[in-house]
């Protein structure tokens, strides 16, 4: 099963790259890229964030209309990278794995059981409150990966938490700190993480994303 998943990951990434580099670029494509670049610039300035996101949406829409195969390539590459990462981080396979076009998680309303899970999607919206989680295993890994994602995450101090987050376009907000624009990364580990009896590692990766993390 592991060899089959490795082959599938390599095949998806390779086929996606072939589609990506096989596309031609015309005036509409250049205009779309200009919209994207100017949108990122506006978001980084901080004064016209809404305008920046509108420009990003327009640029993405133009690319979608003109280069449907380019969008398919991005999706295939993202899915291939997901399979490769799952094999590396969760090699035993004793976890829940889901792939959906659209996904929504609402773990912020009632108590829920925390267990290792990996999820990939094209569009995702997740609300997670770790203070409501019922932790049974000593160590758990939660992975959210995809093309576009919106995550609201509340961290509990009841156990050790490690977070790795990456967003190519968008923003990551952690408490009072906020990074917007392009290529945003976050690594955070709760105090005395190694000494905690129960731990959870959260890994988030999106091409376009809005991630908001707060301490409870």
Secondary structure, 3 states (H helix, E strand, C coil): CHHHHHHHHHHHHHHHHHHHHCCCCCHHHHHHHHHHHHHHHHHHHCCCHHHHHHHHHHHHHHHHHHCHHHHHHHHHHHHHHHHHHHHHHCCCCCCEEEEEEEEEEEECCCCEEECCEEEEEEEEEEEEEHHHEEECCCEEEEEEEEEEEEEEEEECCCCEEEEEEEEEEEEEEECCEEEEEEEEEEEEECCCHHHCCCEEEEEEEEEEEEEEEEEC
